[in-house]
Amino acid sequence: MTRRTTLATALATGLGLVLATPALAHHGWAWTTGGNIVLTGIIRSVSLGNPHGVLEVDAEGELWTVEVGQPWRNARAGLVDGDLAEGVEVTIEGEPSADPDERLMKAERITIAGKVYELYPARS
C-alpha cells in the first residue's frame, strides 16, 4: 500500500465518521431529559421502519414527533400493522427532548384503547 493510498483511506474514513456523527448523536437516549412525561393525542402521520418509527401526534393542538421502536421492538411489544395508524388515539409515556423548544419524545410505552405496549420493558 502506498503512502498516498494510506492517506486517502485515512481521510475517507475520518470523513465518514464526521458525516455520520449527527445521525449517531440523535439515536439512543442521550438527547432526552432522562425523565418521563405522558402525552395523549391523535396520531396524524406514521412512518414505521428502521432505524425507528416516527409518529406525529396532535396533543391538545401541539404537534409532537414521537420516536417509537424499530420494527422488531414494536412486534415484540405486541403491536401489529394498523395499531399505529392515522386517527388512532394514543397515550405515550417516554422521555422528551432535552431541548424544551422541541416537541420531540422517545416512547417507552404506548397505550391504545386501554392496552399497554411496552417498547422498553426494562425502563420503568
SVG drawing of the C-alpha trace seen along z (x, -y; Angstrom):
<svg xmlns="http://www.w3.org/2000/svg" viewBox="-60 -27 64 37">
<polyline fill="none" stroke="black" stroke-width="0.4" points="0.0,0.0 1.4,-3.3 1.7,-6.3 -0.8,-8.2 -3.4,-5.3 -3.0,-5.1 -3.5,-8.8 -6.6,-8.7 -8.1,-5.8 -7.5,-7.6 -9.1,-10.8 -12.1,-8.9 -12.6,-7.0 -12.3,-10.2 -14.7,-12.0 -17.2,-9.1 -17.0,-9.4 -17.6,-13.1 -20.5,-12.8 -22.1,-10.1 -21.7,-11.9 -25.0,-14.0 -27.1,-10.8 -25.3,-8.9 -25.8,-11.7 -29.6,-11.6 -30.0,-7.8 -30.1,-6.3 -31.3,-8.3 -28.5,-11.0 -30.8,-13.7 -33.6,-13.2 -34.2,-14.6 -33.9,-11.3 -37.3,-11.9 -40.7,-10.7 -43.8,-12.6 -47.2,-11.3 -48.7,-12.5 -52.2,-11.8 -53.3,-12.7 -54.3,-11.6 -51.8,-10.1 -51.7,-12.5 -49.0,-10.6 -47.0,-7.4 -43.6,-6.4 -42.6,-2.9 -39.3,-1.3 -35.6,-1.4 -33.8,-2.8 -37.0,-3.5 -40.6,-4.5 -41.9,-8.1 -45.4,-9.3 -46.7,-12.8 -49.2,-13.2 -51.6,-16.1 -51.8,-16.6 -54.1,-19.5 -53.2,-21.4 -49.5,-20.8 -47.8,-18.6 -45.3,-16.2 -42.8,-14.0 -42.6,-10.6 -39.9,-8.1 -41.2,-4.5 -39.3,-1.3 -37.7,0.5 -40.0,2.9 -38.7,5.9 -39.2,3.9 -42.8,2.9 -43.6,6.5 -42.1,7.8 -44.3,5.4 -47.3,6.8 -48.0,4.0 -49.4,5.2 -50.0,3.5 -52.7,0.9 -52.3,0.3 -50.2,-2.8 -52.3,-4.5 -53.6,-7.9 -56.6,-8.8 -55.8,-6.5 -55.8,-8.0 -52.7,-7.0 -51.2,-7.7 -47.5,-7.6 -45.1,-7.6 -41.5,-8.4 -38.6,-10.8 -38.9,-14.3 -36.1,-16.1 -33.7,-17.9 -34.3,-21.0 -37.5,-22.5 -38.3,-24.2 -38.6,-20.8 -41.8,-18.8 -40.0,-15.5 -40.0,-12.4 -38.9,-8.8 -41.7,-6.4 -41.1,-3.8 -44.7,-2.5 -47.8,-3.2 -51.4,-2.7 -54.1,-2.2 -57.7,-1.5 -56.6,-0.5 -53.9,1.9 -50.3,1.1 -47.5,2.0 -44.1,2.0 -41.4,1.0 -38.7,0.8 -39.9,3.1 -36.7,2.5 -37.2,-1.3 -39.9,-1.8"/>
</svg>
